Amino acid sequence: MSSFSIATVVLLCALALPARAGQSPSYTNEDLDRVAPFRGETGVDSTPAFRPVASTEQASSARGGSTRRTAVQGEDYWRREAQRVRERQRRFDDQLEALRRTLEKRRAHPGAMPHSDSQVRESERRIAELQRRRAELESDLDDRARRARALPGWLR
């Protein structure tokens, strides 16, 4: 082990120790200035050891499957996809809010409207369905991005 990497290990260990027992460490600009010369040792300037798979052709032909090609999407694509999903989720949120307000009114005045109990149950069912569909949107995006090896930060 070279002294170059030992210094890095010692520095990282020193930064990881909390200031007082039971408290999280707090870092200042002085700490960042002190470790800035070692920034390259963290791997931030390194290049990936492998290139992303450019198509599913290689992976599926290795499994004996079809040879359908799909292009690797970059950061811009995944940021647009995440934005599109957030917009759809906002629409679901608006629908959920309207349903919740209606449901509160029906619960506050149960005898005021005919068939109030069945309408309450229908509203509750619709709320549960919208919540499920909203969660599926995010889960689907996460799954697609993970399979495409998109970085998690691209979805934020």
C-alpha positions as CSV (number, residue, x, y, z in Angstrom):
1,M,0.0,0.0,0.0
2,S,1.5,3.3,-1.0
3,S,1.6,6.3,1.3
4,F,-0.7,8.0,-1.2
5,S,-3.6,5.7,-0.3
6,I,-2.8,5.5,3.4
7,A,-3.1,9.2,3.7
8,T,-6.5,9.1,2.0
9,V,-7.7,6.3,4.4
10,V,-6.5,8.3,7.4
11,L,-8.1,11.4,6.2
12,L,-11.4,9.7,5.5
13,C,-11.4,8.0,8.9
14,A,-10.7,11.3,10.7
15,L,-13.6,13.0,8.8
16,A,-15.9,10.1,9.7
17,L,-15.4,10.4,13.4
18,P,-18.2,12.4,15.0
19,A,-17.3,15.6,16.9
20,R,-19.0,14.3,20.1
21,A,-20.3,10.9,20.9
22,G,-24.0,10.5,19.9
23,Q,-23.9,13.4,17.4
24,S,-23.5,13.5,13.7
25,P,-20.4,15.1,12.4
26,S,-20.7,18.5,10.9
27,Y,-18.4,19.6,8.1
28,T,-17.3,23.2,7.3
29,N,-15.8,24.8,4.3
30,E,-12.5,24.5,6.1
31,D,-12.9,20.7,6.0
32,L,-13.7,20.8,2.3
33,D,-10.7,23.0,1.6
34,R,-8.5,20.6,3.5
35,V,-9.6,17.5,1.5
36,A,-9.9,19.2,-1.9
37,P,-6.3,18.2,-3.0
38,F,-7.4,14.5,-2.5
39,R,-10.6,14.8,-4.5
40,G,-9.3,12.8,-7.5
41,E,-8.5,9.8,-5.1
42,T,-12.2,9.3,-4.6
43,G,-12.8,8.2,-8.2
44,V,-14.7,11.3,-9.2
45,D,-12.3,11.9,-12.2
46,S,-12.1,8.2,-13.2
47,T,-13.7,6.8,-16.3
48,P,-16.0,3.7,-16.1
49,A,-14.4,0.3,-16.5
50,F,-17.0,-0.7,-19.1
51,R,-19.2,1.1,-21.6
52,P,-23.0,0.8,-21.1
53,V,-24.6,-1.8,-23.3
54,A,-25.6,0.0,-26.4
55,S,-28.5,-2.3,-27.2
56,T,-30.4,-5.2,-25.8
57,E,-29.2,-7.2,-28.8
58,Q,-26.0,-8.3,-27.0
59,A,-27.7,-9.3,-23.8
60,S,-30.6,-11.1,-25.4
61,S,-28.5,-12.9,-28.0
62,A,-26.3,-14.2,-25.1
63,R,-29.5,-15.7,-23.6
64,G,-30.7,-17.0,-27.0
65,G,-33.5,-14.5,-27.1
66,S,-34.7,-12.0,-29.8
67,T,-32.4,-9.4,-31.2
68,R,-34.5,-6.3,-30.8
69,R,-32.4,-3.2,-30.6
70,T,-33.1,-0.4,-28.1
71,A,-30.9,2.7,-27.8
72,V,-29.3,3.6,-24.5
73,Q,-30.9,6.8,-23.2
74,G,-28.9,9.5,-21.6
75,E,-29.4,11.9,-18.7
76,D,-31.6,14.3,-20.7
77,Y,-34.0,11.5,-21.6
78,W,-34.4,10.3,-18.0
79,R,-34.8,13.8,-16.6
80,R,-37.6,14.3,-19.2
81,E,-39.2,11.0,-18.3
82,A,-39.0,11.8,-14.5
83,Q,-40.6,15.2,-15.2
84,R,-43.4,13.6,-17.3
85,V,-44.1,11.1,-14.4
86,R,-44.2,13.9,-11.9
87,E,-46.7,15.8,-14.0
88,R,-48.9,12.8,-14.2
89,Q,-48.6,12.3,-10.4
90,R,-49.6,15.9,-9.9
91,R,-52.8,15.2,-11.9
92,F,-53.5,12.2,-9.7
93,D,-52.8,14.3,-6.6
94,D,-55.4,16.9,-7.8
95,Q,-58.0,14.2,-8.4
96,L,-57.2,12.7,-4.9
97,E,-57.6,16.0,-3.2
98,A,-61.0,16.6,-4.9
99,L,-62.1,13.1,-3.9
100,R,-61.0,13.6,-0.4
101,R,-62.8,16.9,-0.1
102,T,-66.0,15.3,-1.4
103,L,-65.6,12.4,0.9
104,E,-65.2,14.7,3.9
105,K,-68.4,16.5,3.0
106,R,-70.3,13.2,2.7
107,R,-69.0,12.0,6.1
108,A,-69.8,15.3,7.7
109,H,-73.4,15.1,6.5
110,P,-74.3,11.4,6.1
111,G,-78.0,11.8,5.9
112,A,-78.1,14.9,3.7
113,M,-77.6,13.0,0.4
114,P,-79.4,9.9,-0.7
115,H,-77.2,6.8,-1.2
116,S,-74.5,8.5,0.9
117,D,-73.0,5.2,2.2
118,S,-72.5,3.7,-1.2
119,Q,-71.0,6.9,-2.5
120,V,-68.6,7.0,0.5
121,R,-67.5,3.5,-0.3
122,E,-67.1,4.3,-4.0
123,S,-65.0,7.4,-3.2
124,E,-62.8,5.4,-0.8
125,R,-62.4,2.7,-3.5
126,R,-61.5,5.4,-6.1
127,I,-59.0,7.0,-3.7
128,A,-57.3,3.7,-3.2
129,E,-57.2,3.1,-6.9
130,L,-55.7,6.5,-7.7
131,Q,-53.0,6.0,-4.9
132,R,-52.1,2.6,-6.4
133,R,-51.8,4.0,-9.9
134,R,-49.7,6.9,-8.7
135,A,-47.3,4.6,-6.9
136,E,-47.2,2.3,-10.0
137,L,-46.0,5.3,-12.1
138,E,-43.0,5.9,-9.9
139,S,-42.2,2.2,-9.6
140,D,-42.4,1.7,-13.3
141,L,-40.0,4.6,-13.9
142,D,-37.6,3.3,-11.3
143,D,-37.6,-0.2,-12.8
144,R,-37.1,1.1,-16.4
145,A,-34.3,3.4,-15.3
146,R,-32.6,0.6,-13.2
147,R,-32.7,-1.8,-16.1
148,A,-31.3,0.9,-18.5
149,R,-28.5,1.6,-15.9
150,A,-29.6,5.3,-15.5
151,L,-28.1,7.0,-12.6
152,P,-30.6,7.7,-9.7
153,G,-29.7,11.4,-9.7
154,W,-31.1,11.7,-13.2
155,L,-34.6,10.9,-11.9
156,R,-34.6,13.7,-9.3
